[in-house]
Amino acid sequence: MTTTPWHLDETLAGRYAGGTLGAVLTASVEQHLTACASCRALLTPHVDAPRLDAVWADVLERVERPRRSLLERGLSRSGVDDATARLVAAAPSLRGAWVTGTTLVLALALVAAYVATNGVGLYLALAPLMPMAGVALAYGPMSDPAHEMVAATPYSPLRLLALRTAFVVATTLAPAALAGLFLPGSPYLAVVWLLPALALTVGTVALSTRVAPHLAAAALAVAWLTVSLRALAPRRDPLLATSSPVLLVCTVVLVAATAFLYARRRDLAELLRRTA
């Protein structure tokens, strides 16, 4: 037993193009059109070519140009060119999830400052780590999904490095500075942690010219926590992280790291081009 192949005729093709077929028959026609070139050809006279071209162009636009993030749109509106805005906003630590996580950690540390013995010490230990961690996550193939694009783009790597670092530090310092205003005790505590934060951040960038950013950040975090978390021990000064010896060491680290970066500024481009 044989079956006669079913095809569209001019009338059916016209009704399909005009959208007057029922749902069941439309589904059958569309299933047939996927495998029948001759029936697809019948639809050509019924298609508005300019409209089809416009629809296809819109599809390509949406596929090839993904939706822009809020930060990217904000940068563009403030006068930053589109290429710079795209490369800066692609940093993982400029995404909402990172900023939200940072804010949550700082909020919990702030609560601990009020309810726990030596709780202020926990905040002073954690707050300086946030900008450093954000900078470490802004570069390298392990954390940056746009790393290959960044490495290959004909764009000044030093300018991109400076812009990304500045925006990451700014977006991380903002919630930390706001939370610091509510710390119990002297208003001095709201700003004094900025010195260790800057020392750790600049130190991470300096070390990243020799090792991967996440390794540089991990090494400095261990060193900082080894000192600062001693403030949580019983009968310890909760303000240990703001003591004169600690701040002096942070100043020395900040100055040394800044001088090192200036001397090796040409090596900074490798931060964005490193493949491992």
TIKOLDO-527030 format. One record per residue (C-alpha): residue number from 1; residue in one letter; x, y, z negated. Coordinates in Angstrom, 3 decimals. Layout:
     i   aa          x          y          z
   NUM    A          X          Y          Z
...
# end
This chain:
     i   aa          x          y          z
     1    M      0.000      0.000      0.000
     2    T      1.369      3.418      0.975
     3    T      0.371      6.897     -0.122
     4    T      0.259      9.953      2.094
     5    P      2.590     12.702      0.821
     6    W      0.680     15.702     -0.533
     7    H      1.692     19.219      0.503
     8    L      0.368     22.725      0.236
     9    D     -1.494     24.359      3.090
    10    E     -1.757     28.072      3.871
    11    T     -4.954     28.505      1.865
    12    L     -3.637     26.770     -1.229
    13    A     -0.322     28.641     -1.018
    14    G     -2.197     31.945     -0.819
    15    R     -4.377     31.099     -3.817
    16    Y     -1.323     30.043     -5.840
    17    A      0.525     33.247     -4.964
    18    G     -2.553     35.251     -5.886
    19    G     -2.952     33.495     -9.229
    20    T     -6.468     32.204     -8.566
    21    L     -5.777     28.498     -9.138
    22    G     -6.816     26.786    -12.340
    23    A     -4.253     25.834    -14.965
    24    V     -4.203     22.118    -14.036
    25    L     -3.858     22.690    -10.277
    26    T     -1.239     25.429    -10.852
    27    A      0.861     23.002    -12.906
    28    S      0.607     20.373    -10.129
    29    V      1.604     22.893     -7.471
    30    E      4.596     24.101     -9.467
    31    Q      5.745     20.552    -10.094
    32    H      5.532     19.865     -6.336
    33    L      7.334     23.093     -5.400
    34    T     10.421     22.134     -7.398
    35    A     11.105     19.265     -4.968
    36    C      9.580     20.456     -1.683
    37    A     11.434     23.077      0.326
    38    S      8.836     23.188      3.122
    39    C      6.060     24.099      0.669
    40    R      8.244     26.743     -0.944
    41    A      8.684     28.235      2.514
    42    L      4.902     28.582      2.798
    43    L      4.998     31.010     -0.127
    44    T      7.448     33.411      1.533
    45    P      4.797     35.503      3.368
    46    H      2.843     35.872      0.124
    47    V      5.769     37.167     -1.960
    48    D      6.413     40.866     -2.442
    49    A     10.133     40.908     -1.642
    50    P     10.959     44.304     -3.255
    51    R      9.122     43.275     -6.435
    52    L     10.928     39.908     -6.473
    53    D     14.283     41.661     -6.052
    54    A     13.450     44.021     -8.903
    55    V     12.461     41.134    -11.186
    56    W     15.667     39.242    -10.336
    57    A     17.790     42.338    -10.932
    58    D     16.151     42.753    -14.347
    59    V     16.888     39.110    -15.183
    60    L     20.538     39.534    -14.256
    61    E     20.735     42.728    -16.288
    62    R     19.412     40.989    -19.400
    63    V     21.639     37.933    -18.955
    64    E     24.859     39.734    -18.094
    65    R     24.350     42.578    -20.567
    66    P     23.339     41.146    -23.955
    67    R     21.292     43.138    -26.415
    68    R     23.393     45.811    -28.065
    69    S     23.733     45.819    -31.823
    70    L     22.602     48.718    -33.993
    71    L     26.218     49.685    -34.670
    72    E     27.095     49.614    -30.971
    73    R     24.130     51.815    -30.082
    74    G     25.036     54.188    -32.892
    75    L     28.637     54.469    -31.704
    76    S     27.512     55.156    -28.138
    77    R     25.090     57.863    -29.263
    78    S     27.828     59.526    -31.301
    79    G     29.980     59.945    -28.201
    80    V     32.090     56.763    -28.232
    81    D     32.397     55.289    -24.742
    82    D     30.565     52.009    -24.063
    83    A     33.723     49.872    -23.764
    84    T     35.094     51.060    -27.098
    85    A     31.723     50.684    -28.810
    86    R     31.382     47.088    -27.558
    87    L     34.900     46.064    -28.663
    88    V     34.625     47.709    -32.087
    89    A     31.125     46.396    -32.842
    90    A     32.162     42.830    -31.938
    91    A     34.230     42.558    -35.138
    92    P     32.657     39.852    -37.364
    93    S     33.071     41.959    -40.504
    94    L     30.934     44.730    -38.999
    95    R     27.886     42.488    -38.776
    96    G     24.899     42.714    -41.070
    97    A     25.590     39.344    -42.685
    98    W     29.047     40.402    -43.847
    99    V     27.893     43.777    -45.160
   100    T     24.963     42.109    -46.930
   101    G     27.248     39.485    -48.484
   102    T     29.696     42.141    -49.640
   103    T     26.915     44.173    -51.199
   104    L     25.543     41.112    -52.988
   105    V     28.940     40.160    -54.444
   106    L     29.510     43.698    -55.689
   107    A     25.985     43.889    -57.127
   108    L     26.537     40.689    -59.102
   109    A     29.886     41.969    -60.336
   110    L     28.194     45.214    -61.395
   111    V     25.585     43.274    -63.360
   112    A     28.390     41.314    -65.021
   113    A     29.990     44.619    -66.036
   114    Y     26.931     45.328    -68.204
   115    V     26.046     41.915    -69.581
   116    A     29.384     40.120    -70.021
   117    T     32.314     40.744    -72.306
   118    N     35.107     42.277    -70.242
   119    G     32.668     42.259    -67.296
   120    V     34.100     45.515    -65.968
   121    G     37.311     43.608    -65.353
   122    L     35.481     41.280    -62.953
   123    Y     34.250     44.202    -60.874
   124    L     37.696     45.808    -60.802
   125    A     39.161     42.467    -59.704
   126    L     36.672     41.826    -56.886
   127    A     36.032     45.295    -55.432
   128    P     39.555     45.819    -53.984
   129    L     39.342     42.455    -52.196
   130    M     36.313     43.364    -50.076
   131    P     37.969     45.824    -47.646
   132    M     40.985     43.520    -47.322
   133    A     38.820     40.497    -46.487
   134    G     36.838     42.504    -43.954
   135    V     40.002     43.598    -42.157
   136    A     41.374     40.034    -42.161
   137    L     38.172     38.771    -40.504
   138    A     38.227     41.490    -37.846
   139    Y     41.086     39.962    -35.828
   140    G     42.323     36.655    -34.525
   141    P     40.874     33.619    -32.715
   142    M     39.748     31.914    -35.921
   143    S     37.222     34.581    -36.887
   144    D     36.612     36.914    -33.950
   145    P     34.249     35.409    -31.317
   146    A     35.280     38.178    -28.905
   147    H     39.003     37.510    -29.394
   148    E     39.638     36.345    -25.823
   149    M     37.819     39.360    -24.417
   150    V     39.748     41.672    -26.734
   151    A     43.078     40.035    -25.875
   152    A     42.470     40.288    -22.126
   153    T     40.868     43.713    -21.925
   154    P     42.953     46.535    -20.382
   155    Y     42.528     48.655    -23.474
   156    S     45.012     50.215    -25.860
   157    P     45.438     47.545    -28.567
   158    L     46.770     50.077    -31.063
   159    R     43.726     52.303    -30.628
   160    L     41.377     49.354    -30.936
   161    L     43.233     48.113    -34.029
   162    A     42.967     51.526    -35.655
   163    L     39.285     51.935    -34.806
   164    R     38.257     48.478    -35.984
   165    T     40.220     48.796    -39.205
   166    A     38.776     52.225    -39.936
   167    F     35.178     51.111    -39.371
   168    V     35.603     47.873    -41.328
   169    V     37.146     49.665    -44.294
   170    A     34.480     52.384    -44.182
   171    T     31.536     49.969    -44.099
   172    T     33.028     47.914    -46.937
   173    L     34.067     50.817    -49.113
   174    A     30.627     52.432    -48.883
   175    P     28.725     49.816    -50.955
   176    A     31.707     49.365    -53.280
   177    A     31.962     53.097    -53.929
   178    L     28.218     53.339    -54.522
   179    A     28.284     50.458    -56.989
   180    G     31.333     51.945    -58.694
   181    L     29.335     55.038    -59.606
   182    F     27.206     52.886    -61.896
   183    L     30.060     51.225    -63.761
   184    P     29.823     51.685    -67.530
   185    G     32.488     53.876    -69.021
   186    S     34.586     56.655    -67.559
   187    P     33.718     58.080    -64.087
   188    Y     37.408     57.493    -63.363
   189    L     36.575     53.808    -62.837
   190    A     34.424     54.649    -59.807
   191    V     37.484     55.686    -57.782
   192    V     40.580     54.213    -59.395
   193    W     40.081     50.800    -57.709
   194    L     40.507     52.491    -54.309
   195    L     44.294     52.489    -54.713
   196    P     44.556     48.670    -55.051
   197    A     42.002     48.329    -52.225
   198    L     44.104     50.439    -49.857
   199    A     47.321     48.689    -50.903
   200    L     45.820     45.242    -50.236
   201    T     44.282     46.321    -46.915
   202    V     47.386     47.981    -45.512
   203    G     49.511     45.127    -46.861
   204    T     47.315     42.609    -45.016
   205    V     47.708     44.450    -41.719
   206    A     51.472     44.649    -42.258
   207    L     51.802     40.927    -43.027
   208    S     49.556     40.102    -40.081
   209    T     52.331     41.142    -37.726
   210    R     54.123     37.987    -38.879
   211    V     51.392     35.522    -39.919
   212    A     47.684     35.024    -39.174
   213    P     45.472     37.686    -40.813
   214    H     43.534     35.178    -42.924
   215    L     46.785     33.765    -44.328
   216    A     48.091     37.244    -45.123
   217    A     44.843     38.119    -46.892
   218    A     44.797     34.841    -48.814
   219    A     48.343     35.347    -50.084
   220    L     47.647     38.886    -51.271
   221    A     44.306     37.867    -52.805
   222    V     45.982     35.152    -54.873
   223    A     48.616     37.618    -56.062
   224    W     45.993     40.232    -56.972
   225    L     43.663     37.813    -58.740
   226    T     46.541     36.294    -60.692
   227    V     47.076     39.709    -62.253
   228    S     43.591     41.216    -62.378
   229    L     41.634     38.206    -63.669
   230    R     43.747     38.158    -66.824
   231    A     41.462     40.991    -67.918
   232    L     38.666     38.448    -68.424
   233    A     40.518     36.558    -71.134
   234    P     39.466     37.147    -74.762
   235    R     41.070     40.132    -76.446
   236    R     42.472     41.358    -73.135
   237    D     42.076     44.892    -71.838
   238    P     39.153     44.810    -69.317
   239    L     40.751     47.742    -67.520
   240    L     43.979     45.858    -66.842
   241    A     43.550     46.353    -63.069
   242    T     43.696     50.117    -63.600
   243    S     46.648     50.179    -65.971
   244    S     49.647     52.331    -65.125
   245    P     52.020     49.420    -64.279
   246    V     49.475     47.838    -61.927
   247    L     48.720     51.135    -60.185
   248    L     52.437     51.841    -59.852
   249    V     52.994     48.499    -58.129
   250    C     50.015     49.177    -55.851
   251    T     51.473     52.554    -54.913
   252    V     54.818     50.974    -54.060
   253    V     53.098     48.290    -51.955
   254    L     50.995     50.894    -50.134
   255    V     53.984     53.095    -49.317
   256    A     56.170     50.141    -48.283
   257    A     53.438     48.594    -46.099
   258    T     52.710     51.934    -44.434
   259    A     56.407     52.494    -43.705
   260    F     56.716     48.946    -42.351
   261    L     53.720     49.420    -40.046
   262    Y     55.130     52.666    -38.713
   263    A     58.505     51.071    -38.050
   264    R     56.931     48.030    -36.364
   265    R     53.974     49.774    -34.753
   266    R     54.731     48.230    -31.382
   267    D     54.258     44.761    -32.866
   268    L     50.701     45.579    -33.903
   269    A     49.463     44.871    -30.395
   270    E     50.232     41.187    -30.977
   271    L     47.566     41.133    -33.700
   272    L     44.913     41.370    -31.000
   273    R     46.613     39.124    -28.468
   274    R     47.721     36.314    -30.757
   275    T     46.299     32.942    -29.740
   276    A     46.821     31.117    -33.037
# end
